[in-house]
């Protein structure tokens, strides 16, 4: 009887562990050391850029890894990828993928992220990936993996109505040739997204509509009116502002099954 009780407890603890979810944020702008403790009251992990975020001329996250970890955060490690217009040809896209992978790895090492940290390639453009985009993505994935890190992709988990309802995450995965890629998907449409919300136990990433997603970005700043227009709980300024900070700090909000989705904390 005692053995049966122990086995039941172990099974139940496994189920509970599998069902645990954690809230995180990402932002193009570093929030400042002074705000980290307040942010950690709501969030378990933070996006951490290795290069200039989209539309930025500098990267304010550089050099702050120790402070972020000391405040108790896990990581979503990000590398901003290339837009289609920059790729030009498949051959050029492949070269850029390889060189960008080397840059991502070098930056991750400078920031003292450990071996096997998952680095997410930020794929900003959605819909069906064109041959040049696929060449770039897979060359980048191969380069990061060969260097001893793990590769992830941040991309759309929403059907692109203007492109035959293709879902970018599914398109990348179906043509990945068996590559080990971790998927961080965005779907900020309400439903399934809760809009700008900060639940202690957010919905699983699979509730994004992508069964293989390990991270789900369910709110973006600013609110995308064309896609998230049915969400009613964004701030008046159109952003999803983090709670607990005196001044407005716009964030994107994420759910994951780990408090350190990139496994980038010190081991």
VOPAVEX-790378 format. One record per residue (C-alpha): residue in one letter; x, y, z negated. Coordinates in steps of 0.1 Angstrom, whole numbers, padded with zeros to 4 digits, always signed. Layout:
# VOPAVEX-790378
aXYZ ...
***
This chain:
# VOPAVEX-790378
x+0000+0000+0000 x+0028+0024-0009 x+0045+0016+0024 x+0013+0024+0043 x+0009+0057+0024 x+0045+0067+0032 x+0041+0058+0069 x+0008+0078+0070 x+0026+0108+0054 x+0054+0106+0079 x+0030+0104+0108 x+0010+0133+0095 x+0041+0154+0090 x+0051+0147+0126 x+0017+0158+0139 x+0019+0190+0118 x+0054+0197+0131 x+0043+0192+0167 x+0014+0216+0162 x+0035+0244+0147 x+0037+0276+0168 x+0057+0308+0163 x+0052+0344+0174 x+0080+0364+0191 x+0085+0396+0210 x+0106+0409+0238 x+0114+0444+0249 x+0137+0461+0273 x+0148+0484+0245 x+0167+0473+0214 x+0145+0484+0184 x+0174+0495+0162 x+0189+0477+0132 x+0167+0497+0108 x+0135+0482+0123 x+0145+0445+0124 x+0132+0436+0089 x+0098+0452+0096 x+0096+0434+0129 x+0105+0401+0112 x+0073+0404+0091 x+0053+0396+0123 x+0078+0379+0146 x+0100+0348+0143 x+0122+0354+0174 x+0133+0382+0197 x+0141+0384+0234 x+0178+0393+0239 x+0191+0407+0272 x+0225+0397+0285 x+0225+0423+0313 x+0205+0454+0322 x+0167+0447+0319 x+0145+0455+0349 x+0145+0492+0358 x+0172+0500+0333 x+0207+0514+0339 x+0221+0501+0306 x+0216+0473+0281 x+0209+0485+0246 x+0209+0449+0232 x+0247+0444+0237 x+0266+0438+0205 x+0236+0434+0182 x+0233+0396+0182 x+0247+0393+0146 x+0223+0419+0133 x+0193+0402+0149 x+0202+0368+0135 x+0210+0382+0101 x+0174+0396+0100 x+0162+0361+0104 x+0153+0360+0141 x+0157+0332+0166 x+0163+0341+0202 x+0149+0342+0237 x+0181+0348+0257 x+0174+0366+0290 x+0193+0374+0322 x+0177+0397+0347 x+0176+0381+0382 x+0176+0395+0417 x+0146+0409+0437 x+0139+0393+0471 x+0152+0424+0489 x+0186+0419+0474 x+0190+0383+0486 x+0189+0388+0524 x+0198+0352+0535 x+0199+0318+0520 x+0237+0317+0521 x+0239+0351+0504 x+0213+0342+0479 x+0233+0311+0470 x+0264+0331+0465 x+0246+0356+0443 x+0231+0328+0423 x+0265+0313+0415 x+0281+0347+0407 x+0251+0358+0385 x+0253+0325+0367 x+0289+0331+0359 x+0280+0366+0347 x+0252+0353+0325 x+0275+0327+0309 x+0303+0352+0304 x+0279+0376+0287 x+0264+0348+0265 x+0299+0339+0253 x+0308+0375+0246 x+0276+0378+0225 x+0287+0346+0207 x+0257+0324+0217 x+0266+0288+0211 x+0271+0260+0235 x+0238+0247+0250 x+0218+0279+0244 x+0189+0282+0269 x+0194+0313+0291 x+0162+0323+0308 x+0165+0338+0343 x+0140+0367+0346 x+0121+0360+0379 x+0100+0392+0382 x+0084+0385+0415 x+0055+0360+0417 x+0036+0339+0442 x+0053+0313+0464 x+0090+0314+0462 x+0106+0320+0496 x+0137+0300+0507 x+0161+0327+0497 x+0145+0330+0462 x+0147+0293+0457 x+0183+0292+0468 x+0191+0319+0443 x+0172+0304+0414 x+0186+0268+0418 x+0222+0280+0424 x+0219+0301+0392 x+0204+0271+0373 x+0232+0248+0385 x+0259+0274+0375 x+0245+0279+0340 x+0241+0242+0335 x+0276+0233+0347 x+0291+0258+0323 x+0276+0240+0293 x+0245+0261+0287 x+0209+0252+0294 x+0188+0270+0321 x+0153+0284+0318 x+0132+0305+0340 x+0108+0333+0330 x+0081+0335+0357 x+0044+0339+0364 x+0020+0312+0352 x-0009+0328+0370 x-0024+0319+0403 x-0014+0344+0429 x-0047+0352+0447 x-0030+0370+0475 x-0007+0340+0482 x-0030+0310+0483 x-0034+0308+0445 x+0002+0295+0442 x+0015+0295+0406 x+0051+0305+0406 x+0061+0282+0377 x+0046+0252+0394 x+0062+0261+0427 x+0097+0264+0411 x+0092+0232+0392 x+0079+0212+0422 x+0110+0221+0443 x+0136+0219+0416 x+0149+0185+0426 x+0148+0171+0391 x+0168+0199+0375 x+0163+0204+0338 x+0147+0238+0335 x+0128+0252+0305 x+0098+0273+0315 x+0087+0306+0299 x+0055+0317+0316 x+0035+0349+0316 x-0003+0349+0317 x-0018+0380+0301 x-0053+0377+0315 x-0081+0375+0289 x-0090+0347+0286 x-0068+0326+0280 x-0047+0354+0265 x-0059+0370+0233 x-0046+0403+0245 x-0025+0425+0222 x-0027+0403+0191 x-0002+0392+0164 x-0016+0359+0150 x+0003+0341+0123 x-0004+0309+0142 x-0006+0318+0179 x-0020+0294+0205 x+0003+0268+0220 x+0022+0277+0251 x+0003+0250+0270 x-0029+0271+0265 x-0014+0294+0291 x-0027+0270+0317 x+0008+0256+0324 x+0011+0222+0306 x+0049+0221+0308 x+0054+0257+0295 x+0075+0259+0263 x+0070+0297+0259 x+0040+0318+0267 x+0041+0355+0271 x+0004+0365+0265 x+0007+0403+0262 x+0028+0428+0281 x+0036+0465+0277 x+0022+0484+0294 x-0011+0466+0299 x-0014+0454+0334 x-0049+0468+0343 x-0052+0447+0375 x-0045+0414+0356 x-0052+0421+0320 x-0080+0446+0324 x-0105+0425+0304 x-0083+0427+0273 x-0097+0453+0250 x-0073+0455+0221 x-0043+0473+0236 x-0033+0507+0221 x-0047+0539+0234 x-0013+0546+0251 x-0018+0514+0271 x+0009+0495+0253 x+0010+0466+0229 x+0028+0483+0200 x+0045+0462+0173 x+0029+0465+0138 x+0047+0477+0108 x+0069+0503+0124 x+0064+0540+0118 x+0067+0551+0154 x+0053+0533+0185 x+0075+0504+0197 x+0060+0487+0228 x+0066+0450+0230 x+0056+0419+0250 x+0043+0392+0228 x+0050+0354+0230 x+0041+0321+0216 x+0065+0291+0213 x+0067+0258+0195 x+0101+0268+0181 x+0112+0297+0159 x+0144+0298+0181 x+0132+0289+0216 x+0166+0294+0232 x+0183+0275+0204 x+0207+0305+0203 x+0212+0307+0165 x+0245+0298+0149 x+0249+0260+0143 
***
